[in-house]
Amino acid sequence: MVSSWRGGINSNPPHPSLVKGGGKSLRALLVTGALGLQWFIFVVSGSVSFIVVAAALLDLQGAARAHFITSVLIVLAVTTLVQVTAGHRLPLFEGPSTPYLAMLAVLVQVAPPTAVLRAELASSLIIAGVVIAVISWVAGTALARLLNPFVVGSFLFLLGVTLLFRLAPQAVGHSSSRLLEPAALLALGVVLAATFIVYQVGPPVLRALIFLVGYVAGLAAYLLAGGPVAFTVAGTSSLVAPLASPLAWADPVLVVLVVLTMLIPLVNVYASIEAVGAAMHESPRVDLRAATVMYGAAQIFAGLMGSIGTVPRSESSGLVAATGESSRGPLVIAGAVLLVVALAGPSVALLAEFPVAVATDVLLVAVIFVALIAVRLYRRVRWTRRRAVATAVALTLCLTLTAVSGRFGVAGVFLTNPILPGTILAIA
């Protein structure tokens, strides 16, 4: 699948339904617009849980929370537009990924999420972007050869286990004053039931929007059960300007943690390109080296904007397969609409007040899918005694470090993230 950059997918043909008599009719333009709005819904529904949970992990409140959400949405919109106009040009969407949340979940357990820590994270993200860009340019193609089903499966399995343990209390509203919140528990049950039903018997287009379905159903259950939420849209300004995060000299250990964490989603970059390419009418040729260099550049931009990073997401392959749509026009429309939404005060305010418990419920469903994909990959593995031992050791590390991570100081952040040593163990 690796090819020259110039010979990439610049000639990606539009869907046959959008071509009539060699030109686009009014109907075709309307269809393209509708597909663009569908992509927009898909992008937002796939990213909102990550954004809200990340804001909660970083303990952002009020204006700081709104500015953070704005910066994440702007990075999401800009990287999407750059990707489809000058990048690898697959109909992917960008957004925060589970490895980012895993890093934050580990970090905030051993270091208070202060403004200083957030500034150090921004600096570390920029450094990580530079490192990723250099590594991708020098050895991007060679790196892809390391990502066999066993390594990718180990990465996804440990990622799923780590996030299930760390996010489960938040999903049921656990706090120091109560074991669980009834509204949050009901929302979790509704989200799980709704997504399972859609996944089993829903039509293809509805399955492509499975997280949006769970999101709406869970929110309705949460509100009907009297879950605490306070929307403060009234009085917000019409525009919320992006706030560039102030930078600070970062702890070297933190820099190492962020760099290694940002290297791990490279697995997702390669997997996303493969998955979406397989769903398209014609398998595209993509320069993986250039695509991953763009991923590094996106981290630099995210750090400068005070965001948490962005990565291509393979879930978009489901929408490509469901609609048969492989042209880039709808995604350009989606990115443009997203940019407008990111700058609109009321929409940002709504996201800023979104119930964290419901967002976490939807995220847990995504994590369960990640674990299932890992199991499928493991079925393709040719198991040996060495690989079985490595998997057992990695799982033991994951469970042990998850249980004792709160006892480590900031210097032990790297050691308390089981995804990193577990994936390295799988590669070795």
C-alpha positions as CSV (number, residue, x, y, z in Angstrom):
1,M,0.0,0.0,0.0
2,V,3.0,2.3,0.2
3,S,3.6,4.3,-2.9
4,S,4.9,7.7,-4.1
5,W,3.3,10.8,-2.7
6,R,2.5,12.3,-6.1
7,G,0.9,9.1,-7.1
8,G,-1.4,9.2,-4.2
9,I,-5.2,9.5,-4.2
10,N,-5.4,12.9,-5.9
11,S,-7.6,11.3,-8.5
12,N,-10.0,9.8,-6.0
13,P,-13.3,9.4,-8.1
14,P,-16.5,10.8,-6.7
15,H,-19.3,8.5,-5.9
16,P,-21.2,7.5,-9.1
17,S,-24.4,9.0,-7.8
18,L,-22.8,12.4,-7.8
19,V,-21.8,12.4,-11.4
20,K,-24.3,13.1,-14.2
21,G,-23.5,13.8,-17.8
22,G,-19.9,14.7,-16.9
23,G,-20.9,17.5,-14.5
24,K,-22.6,18.0,-11.2
25,S,-26.4,18.7,-11.3
26,L,-28.3,20.6,-8.6
27,R,-29.4,17.3,-7.1
28,A,-25.8,16.2,-6.9
29,L,-24.8,19.3,-5.1
30,L,-27.7,18.9,-2.6
31,V,-26.6,15.3,-2.1
32,T,-23.0,16.4,-1.5
33,G,-24.3,19.0,1.0
34,A,-26.4,16.3,2.9
35,L,-23.4,14.0,3.0
36,G,-21.3,16.8,4.3
37,L,-23.7,17.4,7.2
38,Q,-23.8,13.7,7.9
39,W,-20.0,13.7,8.1
40,F,-20.2,16.7,10.5
41,I,-22.6,14.7,12.8
42,F,-20.3,11.7,12.6
43,V,-17.2,13.8,13.4
44,V,-18.8,15.5,16.4
45,S,-20.5,12.4,17.8
46,G,-17.2,10.5,17.6
47,S,-15.2,13.2,19.3
48,V,-17.5,14.9,21.9
49,S,-17.0,12.2,24.5
50,F,-13.2,12.4,24.2
51,I,-13.3,16.2,24.5
52,V,-15.6,16.4,27.5
53,V,-13.8,13.7,29.4
54,A,-10.4,15.2,28.7
55,A,-11.7,18.6,30.0
56,A,-12.9,16.9,33.2
57,L,-9.6,15.1,33.7
58,L,-7.8,18.4,33.4
59,D,-10.2,20.0,35.9
60,L,-11.1,22.8,33.6
61,Q,-14.0,25.0,34.7
62,G,-16.0,28.0,33.3
63,A,-14.2,30.1,30.7
64,A,-11.1,27.8,30.7
65,R,-13.3,24.8,29.9
66,A,-14.9,26.7,27.0
67,H,-11.6,27.9,25.6
68,F,-10.2,24.3,25.8
69,I,-13.2,22.9,23.9
70,T,-12.9,25.7,21.3
71,S,-9.2,24.9,20.8
72,V,-9.8,21.2,20.4
73,L,-12.6,21.8,17.8
74,I,-10.5,24.3,15.8
75,V,-7.6,21.8,15.7
76,L,-10.1,19.1,14.6
77,A,-11.5,21.3,11.9
78,V,-8.2,22.6,10.5
79,T,-6.5,19.2,10.5
80,T,-9.5,17.7,8.7
81,L,-9.4,20.5,6.0
82,V,-5.6,20.2,5.6
83,Q,-5.8,16.5,5.4
84,V,-8.3,16.3,2.6
85,T,-6.7,19.2,0.6
86,A,-3.0,18.6,1.0
87,G,-2.5,15.4,2.9
88,H,-3.1,11.8,2.3
89,R,-6.7,12.8,1.2
90,L,-8.6,9.8,2.5
91,P,-12.1,10.5,3.8
92,L,-11.0,10.2,7.4
93,F,-11.8,12.5,10.3
94,E,-9.5,13.6,13.0
95,G,-10.0,13.8,16.7
96,P,-8.6,13.0,20.2
97,S,-7.9,9.3,20.6
98,T,-8.0,6.8,23.5
99,P,-4.2,6.8,24.0
100,Y,-4.4,10.6,24.9
101,L,-7.1,9.9,27.5
102,A,-5.1,7.0,28.9
103,M,-2.1,9.3,29.3
104,L,-4.2,12.0,31.0
105,A,-6.0,9.4,33.2
106,V,-2.6,8.1,34.5
107,L,-1.0,11.6,34.8
108,V,-3.7,13.3,36.9
109,Q,-3.7,10.4,39.4
110,V,-0.1,11.3,40.4
111,A,0.0,15.1,39.7
112,P,-2.7,17.7,40.3
113,P,-4.1,19.1,37.0
114,T,-2.9,22.7,37.6
115,A,-2.2,25.4,35.0
116,V,1.5,24.6,35.3
117,L,0.9,20.9,34.4
118,R,-1.3,21.9,31.4
119,A,1.4,24.3,30.2
120,E,4.0,21.5,30.5
121,L,1.7,19.2,28.6
122,A,1.4,21.7,25.8
123,S,5.2,22.1,25.6
124,S,5.7,18.3,25.7
125,L,3.1,17.9,22.9
126,I,5.0,20.2,20.6
127,I,8.3,18.4,21.3
128,A,6.5,15.1,20.6
129,G,5.2,16.4,17.3
130,V,8.8,17.3,16.2
131,V,10.1,13.9,17.3
132,I,7.3,12.1,15.4
133,A,7.8,14.1,12.3
134,V,11.5,13.4,12.2
135,I,11.1,9.7,13.0
136,S,8.3,9.4,10.4
137,W,10.4,11.0,7.7
138,V,13.5,8.9,8.4
139,A,11.8,5.5,9.2
140,G,8.1,5.8,8.6
141,T,7.9,2.9,6.2
142,A,10.2,0.7,8.3
143,L,8.1,1.4,11.4
144,A,5.0,0.0,9.7
145,R,6.6,-3.4,9.4
146,L,6.7,-3.7,13.2
147,L,3.0,-3.4,13.5
148,N,2.0,-7.0,13.0
149,P,-1.4,-8.3,14.3
150,F,0.2,-9.4,17.6
151,V,1.7,-5.9,18.4
152,V,-1.5,-4.1,17.3
153,G,-3.7,-6.5,19.2
154,S,-1.5,-6.1,22.4
155,F,-1.7,-2.4,22.1
156,L,-5.5,-2.3,21.8
157,F,-6.0,-5.0,24.5
158,L,-3.9,-3.1,27.1
159,L,-5.5,0.2,26.1
160,G,-9.0,-1.2,26.6
161,V,-8.2,-2.8,29.9
162,T,-6.5,0.4,31.2
163,L,-9.3,2.7,30.2
164,L,-12.1,0.4,31.5
165,F,-10.5,0.3,35.0
166,R,-9.8,4.1,35.1
167,L,-13.1,5.4,33.5
168,A,-15.6,2.9,35.0
169,P,-16.0,4.9,38.3
170,Q,-16.7,8.1,36.4
171,A,-19.2,6.4,34.2
172,V,-21.4,5.4,37.3
173,G,-21.0,8.8,39.0
174,H,-18.7,7.5,41.8
175,S,-17.4,10.2,44.1
176,S,-16.1,10.5,47.7
177,S,-19.7,11.1,49.0
178,R,-21.5,8.3,47.1
179,L,-20.8,5.0,45.6
180,L,-22.8,5.7,42.4
181,E,-25.3,8.1,41.0
182,P,-28.6,6.4,40.0
183,A,-29.0,8.7,36.9
184,A,-25.5,7.9,35.7
185,L,-26.0,4.2,36.2
186,L,-29.3,4.3,34.3
187,A,-27.6,6.2,31.5
188,L,-24.8,3.6,31.3
189,G,-27.4,0.8,30.9
190,V,-29.3,2.7,28.2
191,V,-26.1,3.5,26.3
192,L,-25.0,-0.1,26.4
193,A,-28.5,-1.4,25.4
194,A,-29.0,1.1,22.6
195,T,-25.6,0.6,21.0
196,F,-25.9,-3.2,21.2
197,I,-29.3,-3.2,19.5
198,V,-28.2,-0.9,16.7
199,Y,-25.0,-2.9,16.2
200,Q,-26.9,-6.2,16.0
201,V,-30.0,-5.3,14.0
202,G,-29.7,-1.6,12.9
203,P,-29.3,-0.6,9.2
204,P,-25.8,0.1,7.9
205,V,-26.2,3.9,8.0
206,L,-27.5,3.8,11.6
207,R,-24.6,1.5,12.6
208,A,-22.2,4.1,11.2
209,L,-23.7,6.5,13.6
210,I,-23.8,4.1,16.5
211,F,-22.1,6.4,19.0
212,L,-24.5,9.2,18.2
213,V,-27.4,6.9,18.9
214,G,-25.9,5.9,22.2
215,Y,-25.1,9.5,23.0
216,V,-28.7,10.7,22.4
217,A,-30.3,7.7,24.2
218,G,-28.0,8.0,27.2
219,L,-28.5,11.8,27.5
220,A,-32.3,11.4,27.4
221,A,-32.2,8.7,30.1
222,Y,-29.9,10.8,32.3
223,L,-32.1,13.9,32.1
224,L,-35.3,12.0,32.7
225,A,-33.8,10.4,35.7
226,G,-33.0,13.8,37.2
227,G,-29.2,13.8,36.6
228,P,-27.5,17.0,37.6
229,V,-26.8,19.3,34.7
230,A,-26.8,23.1,34.3
231,F,-26.8,24.6,30.8
232,T,-25.6,28.2,30.9
233,V,-26.0,29.3,27.3
234,A,-27.8,32.5,28.0
235,G,-25.5,35.5,28.0
236,T,-22.6,33.9,26.2
237,S,-20.8,35.9,23.6
238,S,-21.3,35.2,19.9
239,L,-17.7,34.2,19.5
240,V,-15.2,32.4,21.7
241,A,-11.7,33.2,20.5
242,P,-9.2,30.3,20.7
243,L,-6.8,30.6,23.6
244,A,-3.2,29.5,22.9
245,S,-2.0,27.7,26.0
246,P,1.0,29.3,27.7
247,L,4.1,27.1,27.4
248,A,6.4,26.1,30.2
249,W,9.6,24.2,30.6
250,A,8.4,20.6,31.1
251,D,9.7,17.9,33.4
252,P,12.0,15.7,31.3
253,V,10.1,12.6,32.5
254,L,6.8,14.2,31.4
255,V,8.3,14.9,28.0
256,V,9.4,11.3,27.6
257,L,5.9,10.1,28.6
258,V,4.2,12.4,26.1
259,V,6.6,11.5,23.3
260,L,6.2,7.8,23.8
261,T,2.4,8.2,24.1
262,M,2.2,10.1,20.9
263,L,4.3,7.4,19.2
264,I,1.7,4.8,20.1
265,P,-1.2,6.3,18.0
266,L,1.0,5.8,15.0
267,V,-0.6,2.4,15.1
268,N,-3.9,4.1,14.6
269,V,-2.7,6.2,11.7
270,Y,-1.6,3.1,9.7
271,A,-4.7,1.1,10.7
272,S,-7.0,4.0,9.8
273,I,-5.5,4.4,6.3
274,E,-5.8,0.6,5.7
275,A,-9.4,0.4,7.0
276,V,-10.7,3.3,5.0
277,G,-8.8,2.3,1.9
278,A,-10.4,-1.1,2.0
279,A,-13.9,0.5,2.2
280,M,-13.4,2.7,-0.8
281,H,-14.3,1.9,-4.4
282,E,-10.7,1.9,-5.5
283,S,-7.9,1.1,-3.1
284,P,-5.8,4.3,-2.9
285,R,-2.1,4.5,-2.9
286,V,-0.8,6.4,0.1
287,D,2.7,7.6,1.1
288,L,2.7,6.4,4.8
289,R,5.8,8.4,5.5
290,A,4.3,11.7,4.5
291,A,1.0,10.8,6.2
292,T,2.7,10.2,9.5
293,V,4.8,13.4,9.2
294,M,1.5,15.2,8.9
295,Y,0.4,13.5,12.2
296,G,3.5,15.0,13.9
297,A,2.7,18.4,12.5
298,A,-0.8,18.1,13.9
299,Q,0.6,17.6,17.4
300,I,2.7,20.7,17.1
301,F,-0.4,22.7,16.1
302,A,-2.4,21.2,18.9
303,G,0.2,22.1,21.5
304,L,0.3,25.7,20.3
305,M,-3.5,25.9,20.5
306,G,-3.8,24.4,23.9
307,S,-5.5,21.2,22.6
308,I,-4.7,17.6,23.5
309,G,-3.7,16.3,20.1
310,T,-5.4,14.7,17.2
311,V,-5.1,11.5,15.1
312,P,-7.0,9.9,12.1
313,R,-9.7,7.6,13.3
314,S,-10.5,4.3,11.6
315,E,-14.2,4.4,12.7
316,S,-14.8,6.5,9.6
317,S,-14.4,3.4,7.5
318,G,-17.8,2.3,8.6
319,L,-19.5,5.4,7.2
320,V,-17.5,5.0,3.9
321,A,-18.6,1.4,3.6
322,A,-22.3,2.2,4.6
323,T,-22.8,5.1,2.1
324,G,-20.4,4.1,-0.7
325,E,-19.2,7.7,-0.6
326,S,-15.4,8.1,-1.1
327,S,-15.1,11.6,-2.5
328,R,-13.6,14.4,-0.4
329,G,-16.2,17.1,-1.0
330,P,-18.5,16.1,1.9
331,L,-15.6,16.0,4.3
332,V,-14.5,19.5,3.2
333,I,-18.0,20.7,4.0
334,A,-18.0,19.0,7.3
335,G,-14.6,20.6,8.2
336,A,-15.9,24.1,7.3
337,V,-19.1,23.7,9.3
338,L,-17.1,22.4,12.2
339,L,-14.8,25.5,12.1
340,V,-17.9,27.7,12.2
341,V,-19.3,25.8,15.2
342,A,-16.0,26.0,17.0
343,L,-16.2,29.8,16.9
344,A,-19.8,30.0,18.0
345,G,-20.2,30.8,21.7
346,P,-23.6,29.0,22.3
347,S,-22.5,25.7,20.8
348,V,-19.2,25.7,22.8
349,A,-21.1,26.6,26.0
350,L,-23.4,23.6,25.4
351,L,-20.5,21.2,25.1
352,A,-18.8,22.8,28.1
353,E,-21.8,21.9,30.3
354,F,-22.3,18.4,28.8
355,P,-22.8,15.7,31.5
356,V,-19.4,14.0,32.0
357,A,-21.0,10.8,33.1
358,V,-22.9,10.4,29.8
359,A,-19.8,11.3,27.7
360,T,-17.9,8.6,29.7
361,D,-20.6,6.1,29.1
362,V,-20.3,6.5,25.3
363,L,-16.5,6.4,25.6
364,L,-16.7,3.1,27.5
365,V,-18.7,1.6,24.6
366,A,-15.9,2.7,22.2
367,V,-13.4,1.1,24.6
368,I,-15.3,-2.2,24.5
369,F,-15.2,-2.1,20.7
370,V,-11.4,-1.6,21.0
371,A,-11.1,-4.6,23.2
372,L,-13.2,-6.7,20.7
373,I,-11.0,-5.6,17.8
374,A,-8.0,-6.8,19.9
375,V,-9.6,-10.2,20.3
376,R,-10.2,-10.5,16.6
377,L,-6.6,-9.6,15.9
378,Y,-5.4,-12.2,18.4
379,R,-7.3,-14.8,16.4
380,R,-5.0,-14.1,13.5
381,V,-1.9,-14.5,15.5
382,R,0.3,-17.5,15.2
383,W,0.8,-18.1,18.9
384,T,4.1,-19.3,20.3
385,R,5.2,-19.9,23.9
386,R,7.2,-16.6,23.8
387,R,4.2,-14.6,22.7
388,A,1.9,-16.3,25.2
389,V,4.3,-15.4,28.1
390,A,4.7,-11.8,26.8
391,T,0.9,-11.4,26.7
392,A,0.5,-12.8,30.3
393,V,3.3,-10.6,31.6
394,A,1.9,-7.5,29.9
395,L,-1.6,-8.1,31.3
396,T,-0.1,-8.7,34.8
397,L,1.8,-5.4,34.5
398,C,-1.4,-3.7,33.4
399,L,-3.4,-4.9,36.4
400,T,-0.6,-4.3,38.9
401,L,0.3,-0.8,37.7
402,T,-3.3,0.2,37.5
403,A,-3.8,-0.8,41.2
404,V,-0.7,0.9,42.5
405,S,-0.3,3.9,40.2
406,G,-1.6,6.4,42.9
407,R,1.5,5.6,45.1
408,F,4.0,6.9,42.5
409,G,5.2,10.5,42.2
410,V,5.5,12.5,39.0
411,A,8.8,10.8,38.3
412,G,7.0,7.5,38.1
413,V,4.4,8.6,35.6
414,F,6.0,6.6,32.8
415,L,6.1,3.4,34.9
416,T,2.4,3.7,35.8
417,N,1.2,3.7,32.2
418,P,0.9,0.0,31.4
419,I,0.2,0.6,27.7
420,L,3.8,1.7,27.0
421,P,5.8,-1.2,28.5
422,G,3.2,-3.7,27.4
423,T,3.4,-2.6,23.7
424,I,7.2,-2.4,23.8
425,L,7.2,-5.9,25.3
426,A,5.0,-7.2,22.4
427,I,7.4,-5.6,19.8
428,A,10.4,-7.1,21.6
